[in-house]
Amino acid sequence: MNTFTIFLALIVVVAFLLIVVIMVQNPKGGGLSSSFGGGGTQQLGGVKKTTDFLDKSTWTLATLLLALILLSNVAINRGTSDTDSKALDADESTTTLPVIPVQPAANTATIKDSVN
């Protein structure tokens, strides 16, 4: 198991967690805290702070996802092959194609001869 595979697995896990955290939030600002009945009073050990937690976890997971994606680029196995272009090699660019001499055709009849 190489480093890129580990980064790929971490990216998938973080992306799944980010989707879950975003889906739990309510677009109108109620979110998870309104489903616990967090009206004006503080219940269940600070449910009013749930939106703050979801907001911070969204930004944290998004930043972590971006960092993992950028770091995974470093871990990509590039192989050992030469990636330079063959067109840029000095030895290759000076070679010419062989010249094949054109031989005259054996039948040299003209158009006038073929019409008569």
N, C-alpha and C positions, 0 to 999 in steps of 0.2 A: 504494500500500500504506500503510494508516494504522497508527497506533500500536497500536490494539487487535489488529489482525491479527498484528503482531509479537509482542505479549504472548501471543496465543493459540498461535502456533507454539512459543514458548519453553515454555509450560505443557505442551504435548503432549510435547515432547522430555524435559523434566524428569520428567513422569509416567512415560514409558517407561523412563527410566533408574532411577527409583525402583522400578518393578516388577521390573526385572532384578536390582537389588541385593538386593531382598527375596527373590526366588526363589533366589538363589545361597546365601543363608544357610540353615543347618540349624537346625530348631527346637529340637534338643536341645543346641545349643552347639558341635557339631563344625564344621559349615559347610564352607567352602572349604578351611580348613586341614587338616581330616582327609582330604580327598580327595587332597591332595598328600603324604600320609604324614607329616605333622608330628606324630610321636609325642612322645617326650620330648626329642628333639634339635631344634635349629633348622636347617632346611634351606631351600634355594631363597631365600636372602637374607632370611630372617625370616618364615617362613610362620606362626609362632605369633602374629605381629602382624596376621594377616589378619582375624581376627574383630574386632579393634579398628578396623581400617580400614573394614570393612563396617558396623560399628555407627556410626562417625562419619559415613560417607558417607550412611547412611540418614537420620540426623538432619539433616545438611546439606541433602540433597535435599528432605526434607519441609519444612524451614524455607524453602528457596528457592521451593518450590511454593506455599506459603501466601503468601509475600510477592508472588509474581507474580500470584496470583489477586486479592489486595487491590489491587495497583497497576493491574491491568487494569480494575478498576471505575472508576478515574479516567479511563481512556482511552476509555471507551465513548462513541461519538458520540451525543449526545443530540439533535442536530438544532437547528433554530432556531425550531421552533414553540413557541407559548405553552403551557405545561403547567398553567396555573392552571385551576381549575374554573369553568365558566360559571355554575354555581349561586351562586357567591360574588360575582359582579359586581353592583354596586349598580344599574346601569341595567337589567340583565336581570331582576332579582328584583321590580321594581315593575310590570312589564307585566302586564296582565290579559287574559284571553280575551274576545273579543267576545261580547256578550249577544244572543242571537237570540230575539225575542219569539215566544211561543207563540200561534198563531192558533186560535180555536175551530173545531171540525170543522163542515163544512157540514150534515151529517146529524146532527141532535140528537135522534134518536128514543131513547126510553127502553127499558128492558128490558120493561116491561109492553106497550108498543106492538108489540114484535116477537114476543111470546108469543101475543097474540090474533090 
